[in-house]
Amino acid sequence: MKRAIRLGGWLRRLPWDIILVYLVFNVLVAVFGRVSTARIGSDMRNRSFDDLNTTVVLKSRQLSDWLQGLLRDASGYRHEIAHFGLATNLIANLLDTDARLAFLDFARKINPLHRFASVVLVDPSGRVRASIPEVLPVHPAALQSEVQPLLGVPWPRVSDLFRGPNDRIYLVVTAPLEGQGALGLLVDARRELYPLLLEWPTNSRTAETLLVRREGDRVVYLNDLRFHEGAALSLSAPVADPRLPAAEALRRRSGVMIGRDYRGVQVLAAWRAVPGSTWSLVGKVDLAEVEKPVRELALASLLLAVALGVASTLFLVLRLRQLARHARAAQEALVSHYGYLARYANDIILLLDAKGNIVEVNDRAMEAYGYDRRELLALHYDQLGGAATGSQALQGASQGIVVESLHRRRDGGEFPVEASIRSIQVGPERYTQCILRDISERKTAEEEKRRLEEQVTQLRKQEAIGRLAGGVAHDLNNALAAIMGYGEHLRMRLPPDGSERRAAEGILAAVDRASRVTHGLLAFSEQQHLAGDPLDLNALLQSSGDLLRRTLGERIQLQLEPYREPLLIRGDVELLRLVLTYLADNARQAMPHGGRFTVAATPKDSGEPPAEAGFACLRVSDTGSGMTEEVRNRLFEPFFTTQGFGKGAGLGLPMVFGIVCQHGGRMEVISAPGKGAEFRIFLPLAGSARKE
């Protein structure tokens, strides 16, 4: 890291005019090499496309001629059989030995070189009546299924390729015999057809020819492939794959493209439909083979560019060394002039050049920033403080300015400084002197003072509101007691079924609701009677479960997490249960679409302030909508509510605050919009249960 910092400072002092010429020269060399290589690569691909297209056209004609030759041979054999009547007697009588021998002699005569795997005679239903050899290389039923669809027309036809025993691939040529069945010529594709596909006009390691057809939504490979043994009629791919040349060949009769073959390798491909068949022929070669000369040319261009770059770099290094010697001489003169500075001053002292680079520092600067001298001299002033208070401040330093800003230490920590900045003249050069004072302690004291003033203001406000609420509650309680007494007397004097009796009961119900409001005000003002019995918070959680579930409703999940050991406090169980109830009701309103409500008991707040040993902590959290800082600051004010007019009295959370304070506890609220809320209630443990 030290070397990187020193290198960064050295680079900022470089002569950028020379560097610009150096960079432009090398960029032009690289661009020229890149453009030339790209044009040559494009020409190579176009030439390969032309070669592939020519090869595919020739091979498709060759296949078409081969198929037409089979059909012509079959047509000639058919006329010969009809002329001599070789099939009539054999079709009519399978036991006619003379007719069978005559047909077998004919079959041997037309197949002297064994071009056909078998010559067969079939009846009008496609069943084999005679064949040579007598043992067919395919199952008779399989042959019948291939021949039968071809008997519906009076001219010779060729079946599609099909698989026989031992993974042999065949096709059959049928020549109808005018209602007497047909002559069948069984052709072994691996012997007769595939050699035509294996031939390639040029020497290539990856070029090959693919014969394909469509079966439903798949493209099927019909021949054995160069890089996939036994692929004929067993390898297929989706027709919808736009990257596959074999699939594209079934959508268009001819074309070229760059795509991926059955191996997933990028290839150049050309294709053409084979006339007189359902097949398409695809010729392809690996793109890597085509571009190999281009890559070799690119490597040569790169080596040339590197050689030119090394030569220009050597020139640049020699020039920079010369400039560095001049810079060192100027630096030594500056240091001798700057020696009057108080090396051990308590303030940070920096000297900057006209560009804002640091050229001299004192010991206090090294101590404050955590860098050694060489590292600091390699930095720019903006790297120590924000750019807004760095270079911009230096521009107005001719008459001297004082600014405050944040500076960064080597470890990334920030500290506030008061910077006195002034421009000074040293010989022919102009420099900027910065005297910086660390004001961290002053800022901390100011922040602490502000925080304490806010706390005192809030406490006074709460205390004043509490006294007012307590006085109002006492006066209102006296009035309500009188109203309740008169209302009860009136109710007892009226008949049970009269409307006046119901009116009196309505008065008593209203008095009861008003009484609950006064109890809330008394709780907030800490004037309510408190029972100080020993109480286990774990038992409080367990006994309050049903009440909390009824308060929360079915959409909200309740999760109770008691502590593994008893947590004894002194308090009023009913008032503390009321605290949980009000918090649950508050959470229910914050989670209209459901969520999770959690109550956990711990001996203290996991070490986070202001928790201390000897306190129990109730963590009450929800996954609701959360609250803003403005709402959080007014949360415990009486009659403050966010539910709108007429939807809430705003006394629930003030009552919670008052009850907790009566128990000698305190509360914290952690919340943010969209992140739920967590209430932390700290209650002092009973003396017998305190543990360090």
C-alpha positions in Angstrom: 0.0 0.0 0.0 2.9 2.4 0.8 4.3 1.8 -2.7 0.9 2.5 -4.2 0.6 5.8 -2.3 4.1 6.9 -3.3 3.5 5.9 -6.9 0.2 7.9 -7.0 2.0 11.1 -5.8 4.8 10.6 -8.3 2.3 10.2 -11.2 0.5 13.4 -10.3 3.8 15.3 -11.0 4.3 13.7 -14.5 4.5 15.9 -17.6 1.1 15.1 -19.1 2.0 16.4 -22.6 4.6 13.7 -23.1 2.3 11.1 -21.6 -0.5 12.1 -23.9 1.7 11.6 -27.0 2.8 8.3 -25.6 -0.8 7.1 -25.0 -2.1 8.4 -28.3 0.6 6.5 -30.2 0.0 3.2 -28.5 -3.8 3.5 -28.8 -3.5 4.2 -32.5 -1.3 1.1 -32.9 -3.8 -1.0 -31.0 -6.8 0.3 -32.9 -5.1 -0.3 -36.3 -4.3 -3.9 -35.3 -7.8 -4.5 -34.0 -9.5 -3.1 -37.1 -7.2 -4.9 -39.5 -7.8 -8.2 -37.7 -11.5 -7.7 -37.6 -11.6 -7.1 -41.4 -9.5 -10.1 -42.2 -11.7 -12.2 -39.9 -14.8 -11.1 -41.7 -13.3 -11.9 -45.1 -12.3 -15.4 -43.9 -15.8 -16.1 -42.7 -17.4 -14.9 -45.9 -15.0 -17.1 -47.9 -15.8 -20.1 -45.7 -19.5 -19.4 -46.2 -19.1 -19.5 -50.0 -17.1 -22.8 -49.8 -19.7 -24.4 -47.5 -22.6 -23.3 -49.8 -20.8 -24.6 -52.9 -20.1 -28.0 -51.2 -23.7 -28.3 -49.9 -25.1 -27.6 -53.4 -22.9 -30.2 -55.0 -23.6 -32.9 -52.4 -27.4 -32.2 -52.5 -27.3 -32.8 -56.3 -25.2 -35.9 -55.8 -27.8 -37.3 -53.3 -30.6 -36.4 -55.6 -28.9 -38.1 -58.5 -28.3 -41.2 -56.3 -32.0 -41.4 -55.4 -33.1 -40.9 -59.0 -30.7 -43.7 -60.0 -32.4 -46.1 -57.6 -35.8 -45.2 -58.9 -34.7 -45.7 -62.5 -33.2 -49.1 -61.7 -36.4 -50.1 -59.8 -38.5 -49.0 -62.8 -36.4 -51.1 -65.2 -36.5 -54.2 -63.0 -40.3 -53.8 -62.7 -40.8 -53.9 -66.5 -38.5 -56.9 -66.8 -40.5 -58.8 -64.1 -43.8 -57.9 -65.8 -42.4 -58.9 -69.3 -41.4 -62.4 -68.2 -44.3 -62.8 -65.7 -42.0 -63.8 -62.9 -44.3 -62.6 -60.1 -47.7 -63.8 -61.3 -47.4 -67.5 -60.5 -45.4 -66.9 -57.3 -47.9 -64.4 -55.8 -50.8 -66.8 -56.7 -49.1 -69.9 -55.4 -46.2 -69.8 -52.8 -45.5 -73.5 -53.4 -44.8 -73.0 -57.1 -41.1 -74.1 -57.1 -40.4 -73.2 -60.7 -41.7 -69.7 -60.2 -39.7 -69.2 -57.0 -36.5 -70.4 -58.7 -37.1 -68.1 -61.7 -37.5 -65.1 -59.4 -34.4 -65.9 -57.3 -32.3 -66.2 -60.5 -33.6 -62.8 -61.6 -32.8 -61.3 -58.2 -29.2 -62.6 -58.4 -28.8 -61.3 -61.9 -29.8 -57.7 -61.0 -27.6 -57.6 -57.8 -24.3 -59.1 -58.9 -22.2 -56.5 -56.9 -24.5 -56.7 -53.9 -25.6 -53.1 -54.2 -28.8 -54.1 -52.4 -28.9 -55.8 -49.0 -31.9 -57.8 -50.2 -34.2 -58.1 -53.2 -37.7 -59.1 -52.2 -41.1 -59.8 -53.8 -44.1 -58.7 -51.7 -47.8 -59.3 -52.3 -50.4 -56.4 -52.4 -50.6 -56.3 -48.6 -46.8 -55.8 -48.3 -46.0 -59.4 -47.0 -42.8 -60.9 -48.2 -43.3 -63.8 -50.7 -39.7 -64.4 -51.8 -36.3 -62.9 -51.1 -32.7 -63.2 -51.7 -31.0 -63.9 -49.4 -33.8 -66.0 -48.0 -32.9 -64.7 -44.4 -33.8 -61.0 -44.5 -31.4 -58.6 -42.7 -34.5 -56.9 -41.2 -37.6 -58.4 -39.6 -40.4 -59.1 -42.2 -42.9 -57.2 -40.2 -40.7 -54.1 -40.1 -40.1 -54.3 -43.8 -43.9 -54.7 -44.4 -44.5 -51.5 -42.3 -42.1 -49.6 -44.5 -43.3 -51.0 -47.9 -47.0 -50.9 -47.3 -47.4 -47.0 -47.4 -45.6 -47.0 -50.8 -48.0 -49.4 -52.6 -50.7 -46.8 -53.2 -49.2 -45.3 -56.3 -48.3 -47.0 -59.6 -44.7 -45.7 -59.9 -41.5 -46.5 -57.9 -40.9 -44.8 -54.6 -38.2 -44.6 -52.0 -38.9 -45.0 -48.3 -37.3 -42.9 -45.6 -34.4 -44.2 -43.6 -35.2 -46.7 -40.8 -33.3 -48.7 -38.2 -32.7 -52.4 -38.5 -31.1 -55.0 -36.3 -27.5 -54.4 -35.1 -28.0 -50.7 -35.5 -27.9 -51.0 -39.3 -29.7 -48.2 -41.2 -31.8 -49.1 -44.3 -34.1 -47.6 -46.9 -36.3 -49.6 -49.3 -37.1 -48.8 -53.0 -40.5 -50.3 -54.1 -41.7 -50.8 -57.7 -45.4 -51.8 -57.9 -46.3 -54.7 -60.2 -49.9 -53.7 -61.4 -52.0 -55.3 -58.7 -49.6 -58.3 -58.2 -47.6 -56.8 -55.3 -44.3 -55.1 -55.7 -40.6 -55.5 -56.1 -38.6 -54.3 -53.1 -34.9 -53.3 -53.1 -33.4 -53.0 -49.6 -30.4 -50.6 -49.4 -27.9 -50.5 -46.6 -27.4 -46.8 -45.9 -24.0 -47.2 -44.2 -22.6 -49.0 -47.3 -24.3 -47.0 -50.1 -25.4 -43.6 -48.8 -23.1 -42.5 -46.0 -19.9 -42.7 -48.0 -21.3 -40.0 -50.2 -21.7 -37.8 -47.1 -18.2 -38.5 -45.7 -16.4 -37.0 -48.7 -15.2 -33.4 -48.2 -13.5 -31.4 -51.0 -10.8 -29.8 -48.7 -8.6 -30.9 -45.9 -10.4 -30.0 -42.6 -10.3 -31.3 -39.0 -13.8 -30.3 -38.2 -15.9 -30.0 -41.4 -18.7 -32.6 -41.9 -22.0 -33.1 -43.6 -25.3 -33.7 -41.7 -28.4 -35.3 -43.2 -31.5 -34.4 -41.2 -35.3 -34.7 -41.3 -38.2 -33.6 -39.2 -40.1 -35.8 -36.8 -42.8 -33.8 -35.0 -41.1 -31.0 -33.1 -37.6 -32.6 -33.3 -34.9 -32.6 -35.9 -33.4 -36.1 -36.3 -29.9 -36.7 -37.5 -29.9 -39.4 -40.2 -26.2 -40.2 -40.6 -23.3 -41.1 -38.4 -21.5 -37.9 -37.2 -17.8 -37.1 -37.0 -17.9 -36.3 -33.3 -20.8 -38.4 -32.1 -20.5 -42.2 -32.7 -23.8 -44.0 -33.5 -25.8 -40.8 -33.9 -27.8 -42.0 -36.9 -31.6 -42.0 -36.2 -30.8 -41.8 -32.4 -29.7 -38.2 -32.0 -32.3 -35.4 -32.2 -32.7 -31.8 -31.1 -35.6 -29.3 -30.8 -36.8 -27.8 -34.1 -37.5 -24.5 -32.3 -33.8 -23.9 -31.3 -32.8 -20.8 -33.4 -29.0 -21.4 -32.8 -29.1 -24.9 -34.4 -28.3 -24.9 -38.2 -29.9 -28.4 -38.5 -33.2 -26.9 -37.1 -32.9 -23.8 -39.3 -32.5 -26.1 -42.4 -36.1 -27.5 -41.8 -37.6 -24.0 -41.8 -35.8 -22.6 -44.9 -34.8 -24.6 -48.0 -31.3 -23.0 -48.1 -29.2 -20.5 -46.3 -26.1 -19.8 -44.2 -25.6 -18.9 -40.5 -23.2 -18.8 -37.5 -24.7 -21.1 -34.9 -24.0 -24.0 -32.6 -23.9 -27.7 -33.6 -24.9 -30.8 -31.8 -21.8 -30.5 -29.5 -22.7 -26.9 -28.5 -19.6 -25.7 -30.4 -19.9 -22.5 -32.5 -19.8 -23.3 -36.2 -20.2 -21.8 -39.7 -23.0 -23.7 -41.5 -24.8 -23.8 -44.9 -27.7 -26.0 -45.9 -30.0 -27.0 -48.8 -33.0 -29.2 -49.1 -32.3 -32.5 -51.0 -34.6 -32.6 -54.1 -37.0 -35.5 -54.3 -36.9 -36.3 -50.6 -37.8 -35.0 -47.1 -34.2 -34.6 -46.2 -32.1 -31.5 -45.7 -28.3 -31.4 -46.1 -26.2 -29.3 -43.7 -22.5 -28.6 -44.2 -20.6 -27.1 -41.3 -17.1 -26.3 -40.0 -15.9 -25.1 -36.6 -15.6 -21.3 -36.3 -12.4 -21.8 -34.3 -10.8 -23.6 -37.3 -11.8 -20.8 -39.7 -10.5 -18.1 -37.4 -7.2 -19.8 -36.6 -5.2 -17.8 -39.2 -6.9 -14.7 -37.9 -5.8 -15.5 -34.3 -2.2 -16.1 -35.5 -2.3 -12.8 -37.3 -3.7 -11.1 -34.2 -0.9 -12.6 -32.1 1.7 -11.3 -34.5 0.1 -7.8 -34.4 0.1 -8.0 -30.6 3.8 -8.8 -30.5 4.5 -5.9 -32.8 2.4 -3.5 -30.7 4.2 -4.7 -27.6 7.5 -4.1 -29.1 6.5 -0.6 -30.1 5.1 0.0 -26.7 8.3 -1.2 -25.0 10.3 1.2 -27.1 8.1 4.2 -26.4 8.0 3.3 -22.7 11.8 3.2 -22.5 11.9 6.7 -24.0 9.3 7.9 -21.5 11.1 6.4 -18.6 14.4 8.2 -19.6 12.6 11.5 -19.9 10.9 11.1 -16.6 14.2 10.4 -14.8 15.5 13.6 -16.2 12.5 15.5 -14.9 12.7 13.7 -11.5 16.3 15.0 -11.1 15.1 18.6 -11.6 12.2 18.1 -9.2 14.5 16.8 -6.5 16.7 19.8 -6.8 13.7 22.1 -6.5 12.4 20.1 -3.5 15.7 20.4 -1.6 15.7 24.2 -2.1 12.1 24.3 -0.8 12.9 22.2 2.3 15.8 24.5 3.2 13.5 27.5 3.0 10.7 25.8 4.9 13.0 24.7 7.8 11.9 27.6 10.1 8.5 25.8 10.7 8.0 24.5 14.2 8.6 20.9 13.5 7.0 19.8 16.8 4.0 22.2 16.7 0.8 20.9 18.3 -1.2 21.8 15.2 -1.0 20.0 11.9 1.1 21.9 9.3 1.0 21.1 5.6 2.6 22.9 2.7 1.0 22.4 -0.8 2.2 23.2 -4.3 0.0 25.1 -6.9 -1.8 21.8 -7.8 -2.6 20.9 -4.2 0.1 18.2 -3.9 1.6 17.9 -0.4 5.3 18.9 -0.5 6.1 19.3 3.3 4.6 18.2 6.6 5.4 18.3 10.3 5.5 15.5 12.9 2.0 16.3 14.2 0.6 15.7 10.7 2.2 12.2 10.6 0.8 11.4 14.1 -2.7 12.7 13.3 -3.2 11.0 9.9 -1.3 7.8 10.6 1.0 8.0 7.5 4.8 8.2 7.5 6.5 11.2 5.8 7.1 9.6 2.4 3.4 8.5 2.2 2.1 11.9 3.1 4.3 13.6 0.5 2.8 11.3 -2.2 -0.8 12.4 -1.4 -3.0 15.2 -2.8 -4.8 17.5 -0.3 -8.2 16.2 -1.5 -7.2 12.7 -0.4 -7.1 13.9 3.2 -10.4 15.8 3.2 -13.5 16.1 1.1 -13.0 17.6 -2.3 -15.6 20.3 -1.5 -13.4 21.6 1.3 -10.1 20.8 -0.5 -9.3 22.3 -3.9 -12.2 24.8 -3.8 -11.0 26.2 -0.5 -7.4 26.5 -1.8 -8.6 28.7 -4.6 -9.6 31.5 -2.2 -6.6 31.3 0.1 -4.7 34.3 -1.3 -5.9 36.5 1.6 -6.2 33.7 4.1 -9.4 31.8 5.1 -10.5 29.6 8.0 -12.8 26.6 7.2 -14.1 23.6 9.1 -14.1 20.2 7.4 -13.7 16.4 7.9 -10.4 14.8 7.3 -9.6 11.1 6.9 -6.9 9.1 8.6 -5.1 6.2 7.0 -7.4 3.7 8.6 -10.5 5.4 7.1 -11.6 7.1 10.3 -12.7 10.7 10.1 -12.0 13.7 12.4 -13.1 17.3 12.3 -10.5 20.0 11.7 -10.4 23.8 11.7 -8.2 24.8 8.8 -6.3 28.1 8.5 -5.3 28.3 4.8 -3.0 31.0 3.3 -1.1 31.3 0.0 2.6 32.1 0.3 5.4 33.0 -2.2 8.7 31.1 -2.0 11.1 32.3 -4.7 9.5 32.0 -8.1 6.9 29.4 -6.9 3.7 29.9 -5.0 2.6 27.5 -2.3 -0.3 27.1 0.1 0.3 26.8 3.9 -2.4 24.9 5.8 -2.5 24.9 9.6 -5.0 22.4 10.8 -6.4 22.0 14.4 -8.2 18.8 15.5 -11.5 19.9 17.0 -12.9 16.4 17.8 -13.3 17.1 21.5 -15.0 20.4 20.9 -17.5 18.8 18.5 -18.2 16.0 20.9 -18.8 18.4 23.7 -21.2 20.5 21.6 -23.1 17.4 20.4 -23.4 16.1 24.0 -24.6 19.5 25.2 -27.3 19.6 22.5 -28.4 16.0 23.3 -28.7 16.8 27.0 -30.7 20.0 26.3 -33.1 18.0 24.2 -33.5 15.4 26.9 -34.1 18.0 29.6 -36.7 19.8 27.4 -38.5 16.5 26.7 -38.5 15.5 30.4 -39.8 18.9 31.5 -42.5 18.7 28.8 -43.6 15.2 29.9 -43.5 16.3 33.6 -45.7 19.4 32.9 -48.2 17.4 30.9 -48.2 14.7 33.6 -49.0 17.2 36.3 -51.8 18.7 34.2 -53.2 15.3 33.3 -53.1 14.2 37.0 -54.9 17.3 38.2 -57.5 17.0 35.4 -58.0 13.2 36.2 -58.5 13.8 39.9 -61.1 16.5 39.3 -62.8 14.5 36.6 -62.8 11.4 38.9 -64.7 13.4 41.6 -67.3 14.5 39.1 -67.6 11.0 37.7 -68.1 9.5 41.1 -71.0 11.8 41.7 -72.5 11.1 38.3 -72.1 7.4 38.9 -73.8 7.6 42.3 -76.8 9.5 41.0 -77.0 7.3 37.9 -76.9 4.1 40.0 -79.6 5.5 42.3 -81.7 6.5 39.3 -81.3 3.0 37.7 -82.4 1.3 40.9 -85.5 3.5 41.1 -86.7 2.9 37.6 -88.7 -0.2 36.3 -86.5 -2.8 34.6 -88.2 -2.7 31.2 -88.7 1.0 30.8 -86.8 3.3 28.4 -85.8 5.5 31.3 -84.0 2.5 32.8 -82.0 2.0 29.6 -81.1 5.7 29.5 -79.8 5.4 33.0 -77.7 2.4 32.1 -76.3 4.3 29.1 -75.3 7.1 31.5 -73.4 4.5 33.7 -71.7 3.0 30.6 -70.5 6.4 29.5 -69.2 7.1 33.0 -67.3 3.8 32.9 -65.6 4.8 29.6 -64.7 8.2 31.0 -63.3 6.5 34.1 -61.0 4.4 32.0 -59.7 7.6 30.4 -59.0 9.1 33.9 -57.2 5.9 34.9 -55.0 6.3 31.9 -54.2 9.9 32.8 -53.4 8.8 36.4 -51.1 6.1 35.1 -49.3 8.6 32.9 -48.9 11.0 35.8 -47.6 8.2 38.0 -50.4 8.8 40.6 -52.1 5.4 40.4 -51.8 2.9 43.2 -49.1 0.3 42.6 -49.0 -3.2 44.2 -45.4 -4.1 44.8 -45.7 -7.9 45.0 -42.9 -10.2 43.7 -43.6 -11.2 40.1 -41.9 -13.5 37.6 -41.8 -12.0 34.1 -41.8 -15.5 32.6 -45.1 -16.3 34.4 -46.5 -12.9 33.2 -45.8 -13.9 29.6 -47.4 -17.3 29.9 -50.5 -16.0 31.7 -51.0 -13.2 29.2 -50.9 -15.4 26.1 -54.7 -15.9 25.6 -55.4 -12.2 26.2 -52.8 -11.2 23.7 -54.1 -13.6 21.1 -57.6 -12.2 21.4 -56.2 -8.7 21.2 -54.1 -9.4 18.1 -56.7 -11.4 16.1 -56.2 -14.4 13.9 -54.0 -12.7 11.2 -51.1 -12.0 13.6 -48.8 -14.7 14.9 -47.9 -14.4 18.6 -44.5 -15.5 19.7 -43.6 -15.6 23.4 -40.0 -16.1 24.4 -39.6 -16.5 28.2 -36.1 -16.6 29.7 -34.7 -20.0 30.8 -34.5 -18.8 34.5 -36.9 -16.9 36.7 -36.8 -13.1 36.3 -38.3 -11.6 39.6 -39.4 -8.0 39.8 -41.7 -6.1 42.1 -44.8 -4.8 40.5 -48.5 -5.0 39.8 -49.3 -7.9 37.5 -52.5 -6.4 36.3 -50.8 -3.1 35.3 -48.0 -4.9 33.5 -50.5 -7.1 31.7 -52.2 -3.9 30.7 -48.9 -2.7 29.3 -48.6 -5.8 27.1 -52.3 -5.4 26.0 -51.8 -1.8 24.9 -48.6 -2.6 23.0 -50.4 -5.6 21.3 -53.3 -3.4 20.3 -50.9 -0.8 19.0 -49.1 -3.6 16.9 -52.4 -4.9 15.6 -53.2 -1.4 14.2 -49.8 -1.3 12.5 -50.3 -4.8 10.9 -53.7 -4.7 9.2 -52.7 -7.5 6.8 -51.1 -9.7 9.5 -47.6 -10.2 10.7 -45.7 -11.4 13.8 -45.8 -10.0 17.4 -43.0 -11.1 19.7 -42.6 -10.7 23.4 -39.2 -11.8 24.9 -37.8 -11.6 28.4 -34.1 -11.3 29.1 -32.0 -10.4 32.2 -30.6 -7.3 30.4 -30.4 -5.7 27.0 -27.6 -7.8 25.6 -25.0 -5.2 26.6 -26.5 -2.3 24.6 -26.9 1.1 26.3 -28.6 2.0 28.6 -29.2 -1.5 29.9 -27.3 -2.4 33.1 -26.9 -5.5 35.3 -29.8 -5.8 37.8 -32.4 -5.0 35.2 -34.8 -7.2 33.3 -35.8 -6.3 29.8 -39.0 -7.0 28.0 -38.5 -6.8 24.2 -41.9 -6.2 22.5 -41.5 -6.1 18.7 -43.8 -6.3 15.6 -43.3 -6.5 11.8 -45.7 -3.6 11.1 -45.3 -0.4 9.2 -43.0 1.3 11.6 -42.9 5.0 12.4 -41.0 8.1 11.5 -38.7 10.0 13.9 -41.3 12.7 14.4 -44.0 10.2 15.5 -41.4 8.5 17.8 -40.6 11.7 19.6 -44.3 12.4 20.4 -45.2 8.7 21.1 -45.9 9.1 24.8 -47.8 12.4 24.7 -51.4 12.1 26.0 -54.0 12.4 23.3 -51.5 12.1 20.5 -52.6 9.6 17.9 -51.9 8.8 14.3 -55.3 7.1 13.7 -57.3 10.2 12.7 -60.0 12.0 14.4 -62.5 9.9 16.4 -60.5 6.6 16.0 -58.3 6.7 19.1 -58.0 8.5 22.4 -54.2 8.7 22.3 -53.8 7.4 25.9 -52.6 3.8 25.4 -48.9 4.5 25.1 -48.9 7.3 27.7 -50.4 4.9 30.1 -47.7 2.3 29.2 -45.1 5.0 29.9 -46.6 6.0 33.2 -46.9 2.4 34.4 -43.3 1.6 33.5 -42.1 4.8 35.3 -44.1 3.8 38.4 -42.2 0.5 38.5 -38.9 2.4 38.5 -38.2 1.4 34.9 -37.6 3.1 31.6 -38.4 2.6 27.9 -36.7 2.7 24.6 -38.3 2.7 21.1 -36.5 1.5 18.0 -38.4 1.9 14.7 -38.2 3.1 11.1 -40.8 3.3 8.4 -41.4 -0.1 6.8 -39.2 -1.9 9.4 -41.6 -2.5 12.3 -41.1 -1.3 15.8 -39.4 -2.6 19.0 -40.3 -1.4 22.5 -37.6 -2.2 25.2 -39.0 -2.0 28.7 -36.3 -2.1 31.5 -37.6 -3.1 34.9 -35.4 -3.4 38.1 -35.0 -6.9 39.3 -36.1 -7.7 42.9 -33.1 -7.8 45.3 -33.3 -11.6 45.8 -33.0 -12.2 42.0 -30.2 -9.8 41.0 -27.3 -11.4 39.4 -24.1 -9.9 38.0 
